[in-house]
Amino acid sequence: MCVFCKIINKEIPSYTLYENDYVFCFLDISQATKGHTLVVPKKHVQNIFELDEIEAAEIMKATVLVSNILKEKLHVENINLLNNSGVLAGQTVMHFHLHVLPRYGNDEIDFHQVEHEPNFEDLDKLYAILKA
């Protein structure tokens, strides 16, 4: 049984912020930023590709609820949502989870995308593949 399943089953204590029949939301023990929370489905699914529509909707509803708790209690105005699905993406616990990361001016977390000019020819080809 994975560590998140053990937390959901209350075999390991957690700092639970919210739960319902579908999701379990708790503070990440590593706290990348103050209030860093994990939103996980109660049903064990490995990654985003295994989520069904109901689980996905419940995860997003819980994420909005948790984000608003963080806004109200910690006065957070900025949040990143992060999911790593698969080893190449950095997933280390093989139970889907969404990180809710409150952002602060001095938190030293840096997510950035390399800027470059768009290549519309490549985009046209990619779009054709995806729409076929």
Secondary structure, DSSP 8 states (H G I E B T S, - for coil): --HHHHHHTTSS---EEEE-SSEEEEE-TT-SSTT-EEEEESS---SGGG--HHHHHHHHHHHHHHHHHHHHHH----EEEE---SGGGT--SSS--EEEEE--TT-------------HHHHHHHHHHHH-
